[in-house]
Amino acid sequence: MNNERRKRLTLLAQHVTELKDDVQAVLDEEEDAFNNLPEGLQNGERGDAMQTAIAALDAAVCALEEASD
């Protein structure tokens, strides 16, 4: 691999890491929001939607971690 491609890959790896950190921050915020909901809302439709979003964000973080490895 030449230096130009190596530099491009390094830059892309940095972007993936930054993206993972951003998605992790959103995941943390969504988890906090869910945990601060009253129990009745957590067990309702809104809570279900939030849990679905949390699971999707968690999967995205895992995929981005795998990609950066």
N, C-alpha and C positions, 0 to 999 in steps of 0.2 A: 504494500500500500504506500502510495506516495504521500508526501507531506501535506499537499492540498486536501486530499481526501481525509487524511487523519485529522486535520484542523476542522473540516466540515463535520466530521463525526463527533469531535469533541464539543463543538458548538451545539449540535443537535442534542447531545447527551445533557448539556447544561439546560437547554430548553425543556427537555423532558423532566428534569429534576425540578425546575421552576414550576412547571405545570402541575406536577405531583404535589408540590407544596401548596399551590393555590387551591387545588381540589381538596386537599386535606384540611385546609382552613375552612372551606365551605362545609365540609363534612362535620368538623368540630362545631361550627355554628349551628348546623341543623340538629345535631345531637343535643346541644345545649337547649335549643328552642323546644325540642321534643320533651326533654327532661323537665322543663319548666312549665309544661302544660299541666293543667289539672288532670287528674286520673280519668275523669269522665271523657275528656277530649282525647287523651292518649288511646283510649279503648274504642274510640269512634272512628268515623270515616276520615276525619282530618289526621288523626294519629296514624291510621293505616297508610295514608298517602305519604306522610312524613317518614314512616318506617321503610316504605318502598324507595323513597328518595335516598335515605340513608344507606340502604343496601346497595343501590346503584352507585352511589358515590364511593362506598367502600370498595366495590369491585373495580371501579376506575382507578383508585389509588393503588390497589394491588397490581393491576395491569401495568400501570406506569412504573411501579417499582420493579416489576419483572423486566420491563423494556429497558430501564436504565441499567439493570444488571447485565 
